[in-house]
Amino acid sequence: MSRESGNATRFSLMSFNIAHGRGLSLYQGFHSSNSIRKNLEKIARIVREHSPDIVAFQEIDQSSHWNKHIDLLKHIQDETGYPHSEHGIHNTRFGRKPLCYGNAFLSKHPILNCQVHPFGEKTVGEKGFMEAQVQLGDQAVDIINLHLDFRSRRTRIAQIESILKRIKRLPLGKGLNPPIICGDFNTGSKAFSDAVRQFMIRSAQHVQYTYHPQNERTFPAHFPSRGLDFVLAPKPYKVSAARAIKSFASDHLPVLIELSAPSNAKKLETKVSSFI
């Protein structure tokens, strides 16, 4: 639960690629509706156990043929009792085998605004990001929840460019804080030429980011060998803890981070939306 500590607001954020509710299997279409619901209940238990203020999901469906048209976000929200949610669809296909999925936010606190940005127009496998403001007491926190391409480094670099352009337009230095960025980057944090490292280098002249968790692996869940899932925290946010959570509800491990919002942030009633 968010809380005041001195003049700063402390809160927690979880980022979790839930793999369309299929658990550790290779394809959600192999599952019955009952099996998918059991996997969703595992995800809900993780959320309830760690009780983050905000959860950012990736690979979460509304009505898709391959998971029996279950609204995954609604099911998890019903199981956890979180009062606020937003679903950001960046992949839609109509016809005999419809698909409808993307990213989502689940929150204990009001979600003030939300926009969704697909990176392209593919009907299968399209990635994208969503951005939202979450009201934490009398402050508003901007968060970007993204899912980058897994095949191509060049594509990932092109995808982060749209986010970099948005950050460069921010009127920073007037009590306005940059966005926290989280999600499945489909790349590690060490390679100089890939998306996480390039994002931090190219944004540094405007905002300094650090990535979390550091030196932990999140994929595949049964025997993690790669870190693909991160939260990028901008200055002046302070990070007090960050870790991957051992679990078997998805092929990705969720990551959990605890932060404090700086005391010089503009208050909600005077804050001008940074993105939306």
TORVOGU-941544 format. One record per atom (N, C-alpha, C, O): x, y, z. Coordinates in steps of 0.001 Angstrom, whole numbers, plus 500000, padded with zeros to 6 digits. Each point is the difference from the previous one (the first is absolute). Example, Ala and Ser with C-alpha at 12.3 -4.5 7.8 and 13.67 -1.06 7.14 Angstrom:
513190494310507800;499110501190500000;500900501200500000;501036499981500665;498614501069498615;500820501190500060;499230501090500730;500509501108500169;
//
This chain:
500842498812500000;499158501188500000;500876501237500000;500991500044500730;498673500968498468;500788501226500011;499888500665501358;498991499865500693;502060500855499679;500013500625501299;500919501200499965;500925500070499190;498812500868501692;500842501180500120;501188499678500906;499823499386501052;501372501015498559;501198499838500821;500742501329499951;500659500315499009;499231500461502062;500520501352499942;499169500789499010;498784500119500147;501889500426498830;499290500730498948;499859499196498720;499538500530498989;500855498191501032;499958499169498797;498886498973500115;499663499547501094;499770500094497760;498981498965499931;500641498708499532;500545499941498898;499397499019501933;500575498708499649;498921499101499406;498862499986500469;501509499263498492;499048499093499366;500755498862499329;501218500062499831;498049498903499789;500611498829499363;499351499749498642;498820500278499788;501987499189499305;499574499733498621;500470498611499607;501166499655500191;497929499548499262;500345498678499469;499829500022498486;499013500527499487;501952498898499801;499883499805498559;500003498502499728;500849499273500517;498189500260498660;499778498553499885;499476499657498612;498879500365499646;501934498932499569;499532499427498739;499324498667500334;500666499054500422;498014500871499389;499262498814500437;499766498982498884;499281499021500201;501324501199498614;500017498991498943;498611499499499637;499793498799499828;499253502123500054;498640499670499570;499300499008500922;499021499367499606;501478500498501617;499366499113500967;500323498530499835;499316499149500569;501717500536498657;500273498584499703;500938499336500994;500259498802499889;500251501939501069;500944499408500938;501334499713499348;500541500857499301;500002497951500915;501313499647499469;499931499259498667;501040499632499453;497780500144500022;499896499255498744;500340500897498811;500130501216500139;500012498160498688;500453500729498824;498886500765499290;500276500973499297;498467498602500875;498927500612499211;498698499930500773;499583498929500441;499777502226499721;498762500069500775;498853499232499365;499060499607500691;501004500175498003;498944499258499314;499933498537500398;499005499333499715;502039500144500945;499991498620500459;499161499825501261;499746498868500412;499815502238500214;499362499946501307;498472500057499912;499438500585499073;499923498812501886;498563500174500182;499757501328500715;500925500592500556;497826499868499423;499675501236500712;500255499836501498;500410500949500668;499348497854499860;500234499754501418;501483500110500337;500363500543501043;500494498944498077;501443500065500222;500493501438499972;500835500387500818;498654500408498244;500406501399499924;499556500747501250;500751500814500536;498042498917499928;499525500668501226;500869499615501199;500259500836500866;500188497926499193;500894499602501095;501323500749499931;500551500394501027;499961499804497751;501228500778499856;499788501454500423;500868500610500624;497965499932499026;499697501378500395;499892500118501520;500379501021500575;499111497949500065;499919500024501465;501395499967500628;500217500605501051;500732498694498315;501387500035500479;500562501415499903;500665500481500918;499059500177497958;500464501375499824;499375500906501054;500680500838500593;498016498987499637;499306500819500999;500573499774501392;500089500940500790;500298497834499520;500589499728501322;501325500731500175;500295500508501082;500499499544497863;501266500741500071;499734501472500263;500664500617500834;498366499946498458;499662501414500203;499514500226501428;500427500947500660;498683498189499816;499473500175501363;501106499868501045;500043500761500966;500849498273498837;501056499752500986;500930501198500146;500389500354501113;499967500273497767;500977501085500042;499333501372500040;500641500990500353;498098499073499294;499160501190500174;500625501291499468;500042500993500726;500445499024498023;500546501246499469;498906501047499818;498832499664499805;501554501592500259;499036501065499751;499516499989498557;498827500257499725;502088499443499356;499699500021498564;500603498747499374;501123499614500326;498124499753498773;500507498863499237;499926500356498518;498969500466499515;502139499309499770;500046500182498551;500134498623499354;501014499322500169;497958500272499093;500008498694499336;500379500146498536;499720501022499373;500926497937500083;500186499855498554;499422498641499577;499854499089500816;499823500800497895;499389498791499423;498740499616500783;499901498907500558;499156502010499464;498748499779500732;498833500242499049;499903501059499380;499212497950500508;498956500002498978;498649500483500519;499690499910501188;499517500609497868;498575500188500258;499265498774499470;499772499046500744;499856500969497981;499278498854499436;500784499452498815;499990500582498916;500687498296501297;500810499377498958;499662498522499894;499726499338501001;500295500157497779;499606498603499778;500930499035500722;499573498929500431;501704501448499702;500968499033500525;499955499841501515;500634499091500538;498630501772500164;499785499740501432;498533500071500365;499614500491501061;499581499000498017;498567499731500259;499218501268500340;499024499953500749;501412501182498693;499282501278500118;499827500454501451;499027500681500323;501890498954500531;499970500456501393;500632501391500073;501068500226499431;498291500684501251;500577501323500252;500979499849501169;499592499960501161;501689499957498520;500999499673501013;500112501090501066;500116499697501187;499850501555498398;500121501083500973;498822500005500961;500183500159501207;498611499669498266;498818499995500869;500067498856501001;499659500168501171;500787498659498361;500092498847500894;500996500277501134;499705499728501164;501470500811498498;501003500293501025;499494501094500933;500203499931501212;499144501066498227;499481501082500845;498940499482500967;499971500395501165;499168498728498356;498985499409500891;500654499190501106;499528500010501137;501555499287498542;500674499151500983;500796500807501025;500172499557501136;500312501620498473;500859500782500883;499249501113500719;500439500463501052;498435499968498392;499239501078500619;500579501385499781;499607500946500684;501325499195498368;500530501335499700;498902500842499362;499292499508499122;500546501752501295;498856500780499533;500157500642498628;499000500379499389;502238499757500105;500211500774498771;500794499177498990;500935499284500358;498677500831498378;500722499281498945;499828500726498666;499034500733499786;501927499040499332;499933500479498617;500655498954499118;501078499494500309;498252500186498582;500525499015499048;500433500741498743;499204500731499409;502036499092500179;500523500660498806;500211498993498882;500981499257500003;498099500718499041;500058499000498920;500872500521498861;499731501067499448;501315498181500200;500810500390498846;500070498899498941;500749500121499031;498480498818501145;499929498947498983;498545499565499854;499420499439500930;499991500820497902;498607499631499764;499885499293498660;500523500470498989;498791498401501016;499685499293498756;498562499538500066;499582499402500992;499656500867497961;498617499566499933;499907498722499167;501006499505499492;497784499969500375;499803498817499177;499748498748500811;499571500060501152;500706498800498225;499683498710500606;500836499718501241;499531499343500929;501701501151499093;500877499805501148;500474501362500514;501139500397499757;497988500312500948;500320501364500421;501069500026501099;500132499072500798;500617502026499205;500994500248501033;499824501421500516;499699500915499235;500491499260502061;499869501325500608;500840500007501284;499570499484501031;501619501097498897;500864499973501178;500986501157499974;500119500715499005;500584499453502106;500988501067500112;500559500081501405;500390498990500587;499645502223499947;500499500257501347;498840500452500879;498899500238499503;501344499883501805;498937500443500905;500588500520501293;501123499667500377;498087501160500294;500313500453501357;498909499533500946;498815500009499667;501614499581501522;499116499703501125;500515500859501148;501205500041500249;497897500644500450;500476500978500976;499079500100501204;498781499869499892;501842500370501268;499230500323501202;499538501454499986;499137500395500785;501441500393498320;499774501436499987;499393500415498660;500176499300499003;499119501816500960;499343500422498757;500977500177498843;501079500568500165;498533498945498674;500752500208498764;499356501195499303;498859499923499545;501882501181500377;499407501254499559;499830500056498489;498957500426499502;502050499152499784;499981500044498539;500739498782499467;500853499431500681;498817500181498112;500694498857499402;499929500103498488;498950500314499440;502167499423499903;500036499936498547;500784498767499568;500908499548500697;498727499919498147;500604498774499476;500661500309498660;499440500719499172;501757498732500624;500772500286498796;500565498705499423;501064499562500435;498258499808498596;500616498872499299;501213500487499212;500014501125499500;500998498023500395;501172500371499216;499752499851498505;500681500636499195;498354498532500422;499725499779498587;498568499554499806;499132500295500822;500618498989498085;498635499609499648;499856498512499722;499041499591499346;501883499593501133;499880498558499790;498777499459500742;499619500534501042;499774498420498428;498831499404500654;500373498859500932;499162499530500770;502084500018499168;500494498989500934;501396500415500453;500874500278499178;499323499761502128;501326500269500538;500391501462500083;501159500313500269;497885500599499504;500351501414500098;500296500389501445;499302499580500923;501733501222499260;500366500502501317;499596501467500113;499587500626499024;500543499911502208;499639501389500198;500253500431501429;500573499261500800;498984501957499507;500117500479501370;498759500796500366;499292500522499138;500466499556502155;498926500843500508;500578500895501082;500948499633500695;498464501551499434;500467500961500994;498813500457500827;498891500174499496;501372500012501772;498919500358500918;500525500890501098;501193500011500302;497888500743500298;500263500716501235;499218499323501113;498809499722499861;501872500018501236;499367499393501166;500041501005501146;501042500586500295;497815499601500338;499908500945501111;500462499323501285;499392499033500461;501681501483500104;500521499506501275;499889501138501006;500854500886500038;498112499092500762;499753501104500913;499712501253499199;499085500016499176;501695501046501058;499797501235499249;501037500167498892;500173501101499477;500521497813500159;500940500022498885;499513499075498903;499237499067500248;501213501204498532;499713499125498869;501323499470499457;500940500759499765;499113497938500042;501212499337499521;499752499501498585;499009499316499743;501891501027499335;499909499538498616;500747498682499839;501129499855500469;498230499181498864;500607498682499788;499778499584498554;498898500137499469;502151499356499899;499905499389498671;500207498500500161;500970499561500618;498121499663498826;500026498537500047;500208499512498567;499134500198499148;502002499169500583;500328499661498613;500283498515499815;500271499273500955;499658500305497804;500391498655499589;500694500151498654;499371500381499013;501928499320500945;500788500167498784;500095498694499211;499738498914500517;500640501229498234;500133498864499083;501061499023500501;501016500414500560;498748498292499238;500966498999500480;500928499503498903;500997499344500303;498711500944498436;500807499429498916;501214500848499644;501085499467499768;498735501858500189;500971500850499339;500483501140500892;499199500777500520;502111499313499649;500576501133500731;499679501315499292;499678500994500651;500409499013498024;499713501216499241;498572500465500229;499746501199500118;499320497857499944;498602500364500246;499824500567501401;499278500979500183;501374498417500809;499892500510501371;500524501434500104;499399500836500675;501716499444498657;500556501351500037;499027500981499357;499818501110500500;499554498487498393;499001500879499364;498802500215500912;499429501090500026;500186497882500722;498831500121500872;500233500955501164;499083500715500402;502128499306500143;500241500914501124;500107501448499540;499914500916500818;500272499300497891;500165501363499504;498767500859500271;500121501178500335;498685498227499518;498787500783500232;499888500432501464;499485501080500286;500991498090500635;499982500357501413;501050501067500286;499740500932500761;501437498946498642;501035501013500171;499524501365499520;500273501014500642;499021499016498241;499503501272499472;499033500654500982;499999501220500161;499185497968500488;499033500543500957;500712500590501219;499611501049500514;501433498264499937;500741500490501162;500713501313499675;500066500896500841;500462499217497950;500705501215499611;499078501217499960;500464501135500100;498234498630499753;499052501117499948;499513500435501379;499286500996500113;501089498276500933;499493500319501331;500567501321500525;501194500258499846;497981500569500761;500492501237500628;500541499712501400;499404500397501001;501724498911499055;500550499589501288;500645501185500714;500238501047499400;500040498771501889;500614501049500786;499005500949500622;500399501005500588;498315498708499301;498967500851500580;499116499192500949;498793500224500093;501831498839500603;499243499152500916;499284498867499302;499236499269500629;501002500572498063;499377498924499229;500976498836499914;501143500176499579;498416498643500814;500887498847500013;499881499186498725;498907499881499446;502208499549500071;499959499142498810;499234498717500291;499753499681501163;499867499575497794;499260498760500218;500894498862500473;501150499888499577;498322499283501288;500583498695500295;499687499114498807;498901500072499450;502042499096500143;499797499142498825;500212498554500425;501011499671500621;498038499470499043;500109498611500425;499471499086498908;499321500441499073;501003498275501053;499438499028499071;500988498942499574;501040499791500624;498596499543498283;500812498940499400;500786500620498858;499448500302498942;501860499887501287;500858500633498994;500541498986498996;500587500389498991;499226498323501270;500486498936499121;501489500150499673;500450499656498907;500290500858502055;501441500111499863;500591500210501382;499307500448500913;501963499233499244;500676500225501263;500408501450500176;499753500840499135;500870499440501986;500375501377500339;501466500303499710;500423501149500127;500360497843499485;501449500184499890;500450500392498597;500931500790499849;498421498669499127;500462500214498633;499888501475499617;498923500593500068;502204499988499530;500028501424499676;499053500330498863;499400501075499989;500457498025499058;499259500313498776;498518499697500092;499271500244499039;500248499222502104;498592499629500048;499170501003500790;500518501005500487;498171498707499635;499023501031500328;500156500608501391;499919501221500135;500301497972500902;500069500554501349;501172500962500120;499837501138500439;501342498399499167;501190500836500114;499899501230499099;500349501104500418;499177498713498356;499870501125499092;498984501025500497;500193501205499837;498729498310500769;499010500940500531;500634500871501080;499824501219499992;500907498177500930;500598500776501089;501054500970499479;500104501124500491;500679498448498518;501030500878499437;499349501174499271;500403501149500182;498593498562498995;499427501039499144;499059500929500754;499743501118499554;499746498430501576;499133500880500793;500772500824501017;499440500912500608;501852498778499587;500762500568501114;500145501515499931;500116500655501036;499880499911497760;500133501455499909;498741500714500480;500024501206500246;498873498051499888;498756500569500501;499628499444501380;499598500745500894;500543497937499262;499615499326501237;501006498889500277;500406499292499078;499997500549502164;500868498891500371;499151498860500561;499271500177500977;500833498651498392;499269498809500423;500961498958500563;501161499922499597;498340499286501335;500685498788500430;499051498828499799;498783500156500099;501778498661499617;499147498837499754;499978499090501224;500981499895500736;497876499453499463;499791499131501156;499087498831499598;499105500176499174;501115498628501406;501087499632500911;501306499823499234;499988499704498805;501106500473501863;501309499842499397;500562498625500373;499851499531501129;500794499846497898;500654498703500208;499017498896500389;500357499088500747;498408500986498753;499029498928500199;499439499567498653;499970500775499045;499590497988500897;499483499425498757;498516499710500148;499540499598501068;499722500607497863;498543499872500077;499407499023498993;498792499760500020;502029499671499098;499465499129498955;501019498928499645;501197500284499954;498344498460499788;498658499460500255;499825499682501484;500973499751500712;497782500261499739;499719499951501434;500526498735500670;500464500058501139;499473498794498171;500385498743500642;501508499902500217;500451499297500904;500336501407498266;501456500019500173;500513501295499389;500531499975498890;499329501154501795;500290501308499397;501451500131499545;500931499744500764;499241500656497987;501336500194499446;500197501402499431;501126500387499688;497781500383500174;500089501344499420;499142500981500788;498934499647500504;501540501570499593;499182501070500552;499356500771498868;500688500670499231;497990499242500661;499278500681498932;499026501056500525;499556500869499249;500119499055502024;498927500801500583;500596501000500996;500722499619500922;498964501662498879;500631501045500796;499015501105500348;498953500159499371;501421500594501652;499409501305500269;501130501006499884;501032499851500653;498781501183498515;500979501074499872;499500501169500840;498941500568499732;501836499778501283;499600501052500938;500771501268499692;501231499988499985;498062501110499769;500690501255499694;500335500777501267;499317499876501016;501731500918498913;500216500979501058;498875501029499884;499637500390498890;499807500055502239;500478499892501369;499316498915500831;500039500078501228;499330498904498153;499444498901500789;501124499242500679;501095499872499451;498635499633501728;500979499200500740;499485498568500110;498834499778500326;502038499255499403;499646498587500051;500557499414501293;501198500094500266;497933499305500533;500442499407501264;500157498487499910;500736499413500793;498586499945498258;500114498542499845;499498499617498617;499106500643499451;501477498306499994;499554499480498704;500438498547499885;501134499660500338;497973499490499188;500364498582499875;499047499292499042;498888500459499738;501585498411499750;499141499082499267;499370499034500994;500640499598500972;498119500032498787;499263499129500916;499944498589499414;499474499792498907;501064499263501819;499982498608499541;498569499493499951;499282500051500998;500309499464497846;498627499517499831;499931499170498724;500934499982499198;497934499327500632;499799499155498824;498629500247499387;499363499077499494;500183502182500556;498695500353499443;500104500449498553;498979500167499332;502234500032500171;500253500457498635;501412499584499629;500766499559500858;499591500581497845;501383499720499632;500933501149500381;501220499849499930;498219501308500476;500785501103500535;499796500088501503;498918499694500501;502114500722500219;499847500330501406;499547501456500129;500484500860499265;498607499425501648;499659501396500251;501129500703500725;500757499380500748;499350501929499022;500965500802500749;499235500995500864;498964500529499595;501562499714501597;499355500877500971;500997501046500455;501137499678500346;498434501578499651;500883501096500368;499277500920500974;498799500239499875;501945500269501086;499467500983500946;500712501325499769;501228500065499959;497969500999499890;500548501308499681;499427501053500924;499000499776500681;501660501395499332;499402501169500636;499923501123498999;500967500327499311;497829500264500630;499776501160499146;500572501217500693;499749500206501188;501018500610498095;500658501144500624;499017501031500534;498893500153499483;501525500539501547;499115500950500659;499776501261499186;499070500756500280;501786499489498691;499837501221499224;499074499815498813;499880500884499152;499448497936500789;499068499779498893;498826500951500109;499547500335501094;499967500095497749;498825500860500012;498806499233500539;499836498809499739;499350501882501004;498829499372500573;498960499754498915;500016500626498940;499093498455501352;499041499548499015;499160501134499440;499748500040498796;499814500879502050;499088501018499523;500671501013499077;499311500709499266;502024499373500755;500688500970499148;500816499342498907;500561500687499147;499513497993500867;500862499286499059;499400500001498596;498816499716499819;502005500602499206;499585499891498607;500458498651499503;501148499615500225;497976499657499101;500337498656499557;501248500032499133;500107500810499079;500833498308501219;501259500007499292;499906499380498614;500730500396499091;498391498650500743;499896499315498708;498622500145499391;499865500185498791;499114499733502041;498671499666499514;499133501230499827;498843499888499595;
//
